[in-house]
Amino acid sequence: MARTFSAEDEEALRQLHADGVSRNDIARQMGWAVGTITNHAQRLGLSFDREAVRAATDARQVDLKDQRQQAQQRAMDHFNLMLDRAQGQYRLTGFDHVGQFVAQLVPEPPAKETKDLTTAAMQALNGALKLSQVDAGDEGRENAKGLLRTLGEAMTAAAQELGVTDADEYGS
């Protein structure tokens, strides 16, 4: 019996399209032929114009970067809060020998609490640093690609000036 394109398939197609996934990748992920995906996309008014998909993908990347930056700021705020708590006055609470609740303000937290607060601060800092490396990695990769492209072009130009071809140099 032939399989039919269901409402769930339509929703999945819409979502994958909105996420900027290519037609071929959608077909592969959903287990349909590329032609089937094309036909249903046209029926649903979805276009696989590469510029439109690229623009949607770029917009999504900008949104994700903004979310990472917000999360990084929150992690840094938590880091600062934990350090402030580890270095500030601390309220000790408990019960005295007759069962009465007591609280006392001390100049700094006890050693265990200081360790716990410092550990929490360092975890927040590590999280913030990892988030910053995600975006720094994108820029670093682009810089490396540009450098390698420029180096390749320079080497090709130098080889042409010297009259060297691959066959001369490597015997291929």
GROMACS elastic network, one bead per residue, 0.5 to 0.9 nm:
[ bonds ]
;  ai    aj funct       b0    kb
    3     6     6  0.88481   500
    5     8     6  0.81039   500
    5     9     6  0.58655   500
    5    10     6  0.71612   500
    5    36     6  0.88500   500
    5    40     6  0.83553   500
    6    10     6  0.63463   500
    6    11     6  0.87118   500
    7    11     6  0.62349   500
    7    12     6  0.86087   500
    8    11     6  0.50565   500
    8    12     6  0.61235   500
    8    13     6  0.84977   500
    9    12     6  0.50428   500
    9    13     6  0.60286   500
    9    14     6  0.85617   500
    9    30     6  0.77750   500
   10    13     6  0.50146   500
   10    14     6  0.61505   500
   10    15     6  0.86212   500
   10    40     6  0.77680   500
   10    41     6  0.84766   500
   10    44     6  0.81619   500
   11    14     6  0.50560   500
   11    15     6  0.61413   500
   11    16     6  0.85717   500
   12    15     6  0.51034   500
   12    16     6  0.60420   500
   12    17     6  0.83653   500
   12    26     6  0.88982   500
   12    30     6  0.80596   500
   13    16     6  0.52787   500
   13    17     6  0.59682   500
   13    18     6  0.84811   500
   13    26     6  0.70639   500
   13    27     6  0.89434   500
   13    30     6  0.81726   500
   13    37     6  0.78465   500
   13    40     6  0.85185   500
   13    41     6  0.74825   500
   14    17     6  0.51317   500
   14    18     6  0.60651   500
   14    19     6  0.86104   500
   14    41     6  0.80875   500
   14    44     6  0.83011   500
   14    46     6  0.77720   500
   15    18     6  0.50348   500
   15    19     6  0.61755   500
   15    20     6  0.87880   500
   16    20     6  0.65062   500
   16    21     6  0.55098   500
   16    22     6  0.82828   500
   16    26     6  0.66388   500
   17    20     6  0.51842   500
   17    21     6  0.54966   500
   17    22     6  0.72319   500
   17    23     6  0.78474   500
   17    26     6  0.77623   500
   17    41     6  0.87721   500
   17    46     6  0.75957   500
   17    47     6  0.85702   500
   17    48     6  0.80975   500
   17    53     6  0.77853   500
   18    21     6  0.75258   500
   18    53     6  0.80526   500
   18    56     6  0.70904   500
   18    57     6  0.84387   500
   19    53     6  0.83469   500
   19    56     6  0.71507   500
   19    57     6  0.66195   500
   19    60     6  0.74720   500
   20    52     6  0.85410   500
   20    53     6  0.50237   500
   20    54     6  0.68896   500
   20    55     6  0.84099   500
   20    56     6  0.58599   500
   20    57     6  0.50729   500
   20    58     6  0.88482   500
   20    60     6  0.84505   500
   21    24     6  0.83373   500
   21    25     6  0.63327   500
   21    26     6  0.63400   500
   21    53     6  0.75514   500
   21    57     6  0.82612   500
   22    25     6  0.52286   500
   22    26     6  0.61298   500
   22    27     6  0.86329   500
   22    48     6  0.72239   500
   22    50     6  0.83479   500
   22    53     6  0.76466   500
   23    26     6  0.50875   500
   23    27     6  0.62017   500
   23    28     6  0.86366   500
   23    34     6  0.67954   500
   23    37     6  0.69434   500
   23    38     6  0.71922   500
   23    41     6  0.89830   500
   23    48     6  0.66977   500
   24    27     6  0.51045   500
   24    28     6  0.61971   500
   24    29     6  0.86346   500
   24    33     6  0.85209   500
   24    34     6  0.59279   500
   24    37     6  0.84207   500
   25    29     6  0.59953   500
   25    30     6  0.84152   500
   25    34     6  0.88417   500
   26    29     6  0.51164   500
   26    30     6  0.59351   500
   26    31     6  0.81883   500
   26    32     6  0.82209   500
   26    34     6  0.81449   500
   26    37     6  0.75144   500
   27    30     6  0.52907   500
   27    31     6  0.57060   500
   27    33     6  0.57240   500
   27    34     6  0.52915   500
   27    35     6  0.85971   500
   27    36     6  0.80346   500
   27    37     6  0.60802   500
   27    38     6  0.89298   500
   28    31     6  0.52154   500
   28    32     6  0.66323   500
   28    33     6  0.77211   500
   28    34     6  0.80479   500
   29    32     6  0.80411   500
   30    33     6  0.89078   500
   32    35     6  0.82513   500
   32    36     6  0.63640   500
   32    37     6  0.67137   500
   33    36     6  0.52163   500
   33    37     6  0.64909   500
   33    38     6  0.87087   500
   34    37     6  0.51348   500
   34    38     6  0.61145   500
   34    39     6  0.86512   500
   35    39     6  0.61061   500
   35    40     6  0.86029   500
   36    39     6  0.51752   500
   36    40     6  0.61909   500
   36    41     6  0.84013   500
   37    40     6  0.52700   500
   37    41     6  0.58657   500
   37    42     6  0.84925   500
   38    41     6  0.51067   500
   38    42     6  0.61570   500
   38    43     6  0.86180   500
   38    46     6  0.88122   500
   38    47     6  0.86057   500
   38    48     6  0.83935   500
   39    42     6  0.52384   500
   39    43     6  0.62401   500
   39    44     6  0.86940   500
   40    44     6  0.61160   500
   40    45     6  0.85317   500
   40    46     6  0.84205   500
   41    44     6  0.50485   500
   41    45     6  0.61015   500
   41    47     6  0.67555   500
   41    48     6  0.83274   500
   42    46     6  0.55330   500
   42    47     6  0.66586   500
   43    46     6  0.75759   500
   44    47     6  0.89646   500
   47    50     6  0.86543   500
   47    52     6  0.79214   500
   47    53     6  0.84103   500
   48    51     6  0.84303   500
   48    52     6  0.72576   500
   48    53     6  0.65652   500
   49    52     6  0.53516   500
   49    53     6  0.63077   500
   49    54     6  0.85487   500
   50    53     6  0.50298   500
   50    54     6  0.58441   500
   50    55     6  0.83829   500
   51    55     6  0.59716   500
   51    56     6  0.85101   500
   52    55     6  0.50564   500
   52    56     6  0.61760   500
   52    57     6  0.85419   500
   53    56     6  0.50652   500
   53    57     6  0.60528   500
   53    58     6  0.84932   500
   54    57     6  0.50060   500
   54    58     6  0.60059   500
   54    59     6  0.84883   500
   55    58     6  0.50399   500
   55    59     6  0.60717   500
   55    60     6  0.85495   500
   56    59     6  0.50683   500
   56    60     6  0.61510   500
   56    61     6  0.86133   500
   57    60     6  0.50513   500
   57    61     6  0.61805   500
   57    62     6  0.86682   500
   58    61     6  0.50405   500
   58    62     6  0.62496   500
   58    63     6  0.86764   500
   59    62     6  0.50953   500
   59    63     6  0.62784   500
   59    64     6  0.87023   500
   60    63     6  0.50110   500
   60    64     6  0.61615   500
   60    65     6  0.85549   500
   61    64     6  0.50401   500
   61    65     6  0.60661   500
   61    66     6  0.85470   500
   62    65     6  0.50855   500
   62    66     6  0.61885   500
   62    67     6  0.86684   500
   63    66     6  0.51120   500
   63    67     6  0.62732   500
   63    68     6  0.87013   500
   64    67     6  0.50088   500
   64    68     6  0.61641   500
   64    69     6  0.85981   500
   65    68     6  0.50324   500
   65    69     6  0.61820   500
   65    70     6  0.86399   500
   65   134     6  0.88518   500
   65   135     6  0.72045   500
   66    69     6  0.50733   500
   66    70     6  0.62145   500
   66    71     6  0.86110   500
   67    70     6  0.50671   500
   67    71     6  0.61266   500
   67    72     6  0.84570   500
   68    71     6  0.50334   500
   68    72     6  0.59664   500
   68    73     6  0.85668   500
   68   128     6  0.89888   500
   68   131     6  0.61992   500
   68   132     6  0.79662   500
   68   134     6  0.86401   500
   68   135     6  0.86158   500
   69    73     6  0.61583   500
   69    74     6  0.86097   500
   69   128     6  0.87614   500
   69   131     6  0.74442   500
   69   132     6  0.76092   500
   70    73     6  0.50927   500
   70    74     6  0.62364   500
   70    75     6  0.86217   500
   71    74     6  0.50364   500
   71    75     6  0.61175   500
   71    76     6  0.86018   500
   71   127     6  0.89592   500
   71   128     6  0.75627   500
   71   131     6  0.79277   500
   72    75     6  0.50649   500
   72    76     6  0.62208   500
   72    77     6  0.86157   500
   72   124     6  0.88390   500
   72   125     6  0.87739   500
   72   127     6  0.73272   500
   72   129     6  0.77167   500
   72   130     6  0.86854   500
   72   131     6  0.61064   500
   72   132     6  0.71860   500
   73    76     6  0.50619   500
   73    77     6  0.61282   500
   73    78     6  0.86005   500
   73   128     6  0.73637   500
   74    78     6  0.61878   500
   74    79     6  0.85445   500
   74   124     6  0.87751   500
   74   128     6  0.83417   500
   75    78     6  0.50403   500
   75    79     6  0.61013   500
   75    80     6  0.86937   500
   75   121     6  0.88283   500
   75   123     6  0.87852   500
   75   124     6  0.50476   500
   75   125     6  0.65595   500
   75   126     6  0.87653   500
   75   127     6  0.67335   500
   75   128     6  0.55625   500
   76    80     6  0.62022   500
   76    81     6  0.85400   500
   76   121     6  0.86167   500
   76   124     6  0.65458   500
   76   125     6  0.61640   500
   76   127     6  0.87079   500
   76   128     6  0.63073   500
   77    80     6  0.52048   500
   77    81     6  0.61713   500
   77    82     6  0.86885   500
   77   124     6  0.86125   500
   78    82     6  0.61137   500
   78    83     6  0.85611   500
   78   120     6  0.84443   500
   78   121     6  0.68504   500
   78   124     6  0.63986   500
   78   125     6  0.84038   500
   79    82     6  0.53217   500
   79    83     6  0.62725   500
   79    84     6  0.86424   500
   79   118     6  0.86394   500
   79   120     6  0.73303   500
   79   122     6  0.68213   500
   79   123     6  0.79175   500
   79   124     6  0.52703   500
   79   125     6  0.58361   500
   80    83     6  0.51548   500
   80    84     6  0.60781   500
   80    85     6  0.85671   500
   80   121     6  0.70874   500
   80   125     6  0.89620   500
   81    84     6  0.51014   500
   81    85     6  0.61636   500
   81    86     6  0.85970   500
   81   121     6  0.77905   500
   82    85     6  0.50576   500
   82    86     6  0.60793   500
   82    87     6  0.86376   500
   82   117     6  0.53817   500
   82   118     6  0.65858   500
   82   119     6  0.87233   500
   82   120     6  0.66480   500
   82   121     6  0.51543   500
   82   122     6  0.88878   500
   82   124     6  0.89920   500
   83    87     6  0.61859   500
   83    88     6  0.84525   500
   83   114     6  0.88800   500
   83   117     6  0.68128   500
   83   118     6  0.62551   500
   83   120     6  0.87490   500
   83   121     6  0.61038   500
   83   122     6  0.89739   500
   84    87     6  0.52340   500
   84    88     6  0.58226   500
   85    88     6  0.52143   500
   85    89     6  0.74093   500
   85    90     6  0.76031   500
   85   108     6  0.84622   500
   85   109     6  0.80150   500
   85   114     6  0.81822   500
   85   117     6  0.70589   500
   85   118     6  0.89271   500
   86    89     6  0.83062   500
   86    90     6  0.83884   500
   86   108     6  0.70955   500
   86   109     6  0.63651   500
   86   113     6  0.74041   500
   86   115     6  0.79477   500
   86   116     6  0.84758   500
   86   117     6  0.55687   500
   86   118     6  0.64493   500
   87    90     6  0.87749   500
   87   107     6  0.85664   500
   87   108     6  0.60513   500
   87   109     6  0.74366   500
   87   114     6  0.77175   500
   88   106     6  0.89612   500
   88   107     6  0.66189   500
   88   108     6  0.53918   500
   88   109     6  0.73944   500
   89   105     6  0.66410   500
   89   106     6  0.56981   500
   89   109     6  0.67467   500
   90   104     6  0.82490   500
   90   105     6  0.56593   500
   90   106     6  0.53214   500
   90   107     6  0.63439   500
   90   108     6  0.53523   500
   90   109     6  0.50546   500
   90   110     6  0.82359   500
   91   103     6  0.64697   500
   91   104     6  0.55784   500
   91   106     6  0.62597   500
   91   107     6  0.88664   500
   91   108     6  0.87124   500
   91   109     6  0.78524   500
   92   102     6  0.82005   500
   92   103     6  0.54664   500
   92   104     6  0.51563   500
   92   105     6  0.62091   500
   92   106     6  0.71479   500
   92   109     6  0.82170   500
   92   110     6  0.88846   500
   93   101     6  0.73505   500
   93   102     6  0.56933   500
   93   104     6  0.64950   500
   93   105     6  0.88350   500
   94    99     6  0.89106   500
   94   100     6  0.82598   500
   94   101     6  0.57321   500
   94   102     6  0.54945   500
   94   103     6  0.65688   500
   95    98     6  0.76560   500
   95    99     6  0.52641   500
   95   100     6  0.51976   500
   95   102     6  0.55559   500
   95   103     6  0.84129   500
   96    99     6  0.53161   500
   96   100     6  0.54169   500
   96   101     6  0.65520   500
   96   102     6  0.65870   500
   97   100     6  0.74820   500
  105   108     6  0.86002   500
  106   109     6  0.70671   500
  106   110     6  0.88083   500
  108   111     6  0.88614   500
  108   114     6  0.81011   500
  109   112     6  0.79589   500
  109   113     6  0.58234   500
  109   114     6  0.56253   500
  110   113     6  0.55020   500
  110   114     6  0.61084   500
  110   115     6  0.86723   500
  111   114     6  0.50063   500
  111   115     6  0.60969   500
  111   116     6  0.86135   500
  112   115     6  0.50687   500
  112   116     6  0.61642   500
  112   117     6  0.85880   500
  113   117     6  0.59910   500
  113   118     6  0.83684   500
  114   117     6  0.51885   500
  114   118     6  0.59985   500
  114   119     6  0.84644   500
  115   118     6  0.51252   500
  115   119     6  0.60269   500
  115   120     6  0.85872   500
  116   119     6  0.50784   500
  116   120     6  0.61972   500
  116   121     6  0.85832   500
  117   120     6  0.50993   500
  117   121     6  0.61321   500
  117   122     6  0.86634   500
  118   122     6  0.61530   500
  118   123     6  0.86050   500
  119   122     6  0.51398   500
  119   123     6  0.61961   500
  119   124     6  0.86486   500
  120   123     6  0.51355   500
  120   124     6  0.62631   500
  120   125     6  0.86394   500
  121   124     6  0.51875   500
  121   125     6  0.62065   500
  121   126     6  0.86906   500
  122   126     6  0.60652   500
  122   127     6  0.85267   500
  123   126     6  0.50933   500
  123   127     6  0.61991   500
  123   128     6  0.86509   500
  124   127     6  0.51176   500
  124   128     6  0.62450   500
  124   129     6  0.86837   500
  125   128     6  0.50657   500
  125   129     6  0.61699   500
  125   130     6  0.86531   500
  126   129     6  0.50728   500
  126   130     6  0.61747   500
  126   131     6  0.86420   500
  127   130     6  0.51771   500
  127   131     6  0.62888   500
  127   132     6  0.87230   500
  128   131     6  0.51683   500
  128   132     6  0.62924   500
  128   133     6  0.87562   500
  129   132     6  0.50663   500
  129   133     6  0.62451   500
  129   134     6  0.88911   500
  130   133     6  0.50802   500
  130   134     6  0.65513   500
  131   134     6  0.53485   500
  131   135     6  0.72201   500
  131   136     6  0.89398   500
  132   135     6  0.57028   500
  132   136     6  0.62318   500
  132   137     6  0.86024   500
  133   137     6  0.57355   500
  133   138     6  0.86270   500
  134   137     6  0.52630   500
  134   138     6  0.68420   500
  135   138     6  0.52922   500
  135   139     6  0.67744   500
  135   140     6  0.87268   500
  136   139     6  0.52891   500
  136   140     6  0.60566   500
  136   141     6  0.85909   500
  137   141     6  0.59679   500
  137   142     6  0.84975   500
  138   141     6  0.52556   500
  138   142     6  0.62995   500
  138   143     6  0.86628   500
  139   142     6  0.51403   500
  139   143     6  0.61293   500
  139   144     6  0.85889   500
  140   143     6  0.50533   500
  140   144     6  0.61074   500
  140   145     6  0.85886   500
  141   144     6  0.50364   500
  141   145     6  0.61229   500
  141   146     6  0.85893   500
  142   145     6  0.50856   500
  142   146     6  0.61939   500
  142   147     6  0.85836   500
  143   146     6  0.51317   500
  143   147     6  0.61354   500
  143   148     6  0.86140   500
  144   147     6  0.50299   500
  144   148     6  0.60682   500
  144   149     6  0.84452   500
  145   148     6  0.51500   500
  145   149     6  0.60026   500
  145   150     6  0.85372   500
  146   149     6  0.50595   500
  146   150     6  0.61130   500
  146   151     6  0.84869   500
  147   150     6  0.51620   500
  147   151     6  0.60514   500
  147   152     6  0.85258   500
  148   152     6  0.59692   500
  148   153     6  0.85004   500
  149   152     6  0.51124   500
  149   153     6  0.61893   500
  149   154     6  0.85989   500
  150   153     6  0.51318   500
  150   154     6  0.61303   500
  150   155     6  0.86005   500
  151   154     6  0.50646   500
  151   155     6  0.61159   500
  151   156     6  0.85699   500
  152   155     6  0.51185   500
  152   156     6  0.61189   500
  152   157     6  0.85621   500
  153   156     6  0.51122   500
  153   157     6  0.61347   500
  153   158     6  0.85743   500
  154   157     6  0.50932   500
  154   158     6  0.60906   500
  154   159     6  0.85649   500
  155   158     6  0.50296   500
  155   159     6  0.60895   500
  155   160     6  0.85668   500
  156   159     6  0.51212   500
  156   160     6  0.61982   500
  156   161     6  0.86507   500
  157   160     6  0.50977   500
  157   161     6  0.61934   500
  157   162     6  0.86742   500
  158   161     6  0.50812   500
  158   162     6  0.62572   500
  158   163     6  0.85541   500
  158   164     6  0.86342   500
  159   162     6  0.50942   500
  159   163     6  0.60222   500
  159   164     6  0.50739   500
  159   165     6  0.69665   500
  160   164     6  0.60296   500
  160   165     6  0.74419   500
  161   164     6  0.77615   500
  162   165     6  0.89628   500
  164   167     6  0.81830   500
  164   168     6  0.61258   500
  164   169     6  0.67766   500
  165   168     6  0.52133   500
  165   169     6  0.63718   500
  165   170     6  0.84909   500
  166   169     6  0.52533   500
  166   170     6  0.56613   500
  166   171     6  0.70653   500
  166   172     6  0.65340   500
  167   170     6  0.54337   500
  168   171     6  0.57840   500
  168   172     6  0.78130   500
  169   172     6  0.81665   500
